[in-house]
């Protein structure tokens, strides 16, 4: 994907990332089925990821089919480096999730996933330039970082993106 990086390929990557995130959070919800609060948190995060996926697909449908431009090799390398994270690899994330010993571990793993995706999209914006589509993706990821962090720090309940706290 990074060989012909464009805004379109960036949004396609965002859609795939949301699919992976939803599947991982569904898995965590099942793993923590006995812990009502964690199950609800992970189910909500999975639902939010599916909602983000739909939003990103809507953005994708408005973009031109051809890549807007290719980026310089060095910039593509920067994005490759930013994408090297256990959080972007479903199998590695699954193995990490299986070793969770506490609710704090589960929340820290989730926060790591959200922070990794946010940093990646911010790097994309740096390489590709600002756009309304990337800003929307970044805003969605920031929202999850904040919500998971609040839950981790304060033990508050997360009820989805529509919850204003």
N, C-alpha and C positions, 0 to 999 in steps of 0.2 A: 504494500500500500504506500509506503513512503517513497518509492521510486518516482512516482508521478504525483507529488503532493500538490493538492489544490484545496480550495475551500470545500469543494464537493467531496473529495476523498476524506477530508477532515470530518465532515458531518457524517459520512458513511462509517468512519471509525467510531464516532460518538454513538451512532445507532447500535453498532455491534457491542460497544462497551456497556451500554445500558442493558442489552439482552443478557450479557454475561453477569452483570450486577444483579439483575432480577433473579436469575437462576441461582446465584450464590446466596442471595438473601432468602429465597425460598428454601434452600437447603438448610440454612441456619435456623429458620423458623421451625422446620421439622426437627432439627437436632435439639432445639430448646423447647420442644412442645410442652414439657412439664412446667416450665417457667413462664407463666402467663404474660408477664411484662415483656420479657425478651422475645417471646413468640410474637406478640403484638408489634413490637418495634421492628423486628425483621420482616414480618408480613407487610407492615406499612412501608418500609424501605423498598421491598420488592414491588409493591404497587406503585410507589413513586417512580421507581426506575422504569416500569412499563409506561407510565404516563410521560416521562421524559423521552422515552423511545418514540412514542407517538408524536410528541412535539417536534423532535428532531427529524422524524420522517416528513412531517409537514414542511419544515424548513427545506429539506432535501428536495421535495417536489417543486420548489420554487427556484432552484438553482439551475443554471445551464448544464446540459449534459456533458459538455467537454471540459477538461481541466482548464482553469483560467490561466495558469502558468505553472511552470516547473520551478522549484526553488533550487538555489545553489546547493551543491553537494555538501558543503560544510553545514548548512542549515538543516538539511535532511539528516545528517549525522547527529546534530543536536537533538532533533526530535526522536531519533532512534534511541539515543541515550536516555531521554526522558521517558520513553515507553518501556524501558527495561525495569520492570517492577513485578514483584510476585502478584500484585493485585490485578495485573492485566492478563494473567495466565490462569485459566480456570482450574487446572489440575493442581497447581501450586497453592492457590487459594483454598481449594477443597482440603488439601492435606493440612494446611495451617488451621483451618476451621475444625478439623477432627481432633487437634491437639489442645483445643481450648479447655482450660481448667476452671474458669470462672466467668461470671457475667462481665466483669471488667475486661477480661481478655477478649471476649466476644465483641464488646464495644470498641476496644482499641483496634481490633482487626478491621472492624467496619469503618472506623475513623481513618485508618490507614488507606483503605480502598478509596474513600471519598477524597482524601487529600491527594492521593496519587493521580486520580483522574482530573482534579482541579488543576494541579501543577502542569499536567500534560496539555490541557486545553489552553492554559495561560501561555505555555511555550509555543503552542500552535499560533496563537494570536501574535506573539512576538515575531514569528517567522513569516506568517502570511499577511500580517497587518490586521488592523481592526475591521470588524464587520458586525452588522447587527446579528447575524446568525451565531458567530462565535461568542458574542456578548451574551446572547440568550443561553447558550450552552454553559458558559462560565457562571452565569447567575444561578442556574439550576444546580450546578455542582457546589457553589458556595452555600446555597441553602442547606444542602445535605450535610456539609462539613459543620455548619453552625448547629444544626439540629442534633446530630450525633454527639458533638462535643458538649452541648447543653445536657443531654441525657447522661453522658458519662460523668460530667462534673457535678451536676446537681441532682441526678437521679430522677429528673423530670420525665414526664411521659411525652412521647412523640406520637402525634396523631395524623401526620401527613402534612403536605405542603400548604393546605388551606388553614392550618392551625396557626393563629397569629401569636400565641403564647401570651 
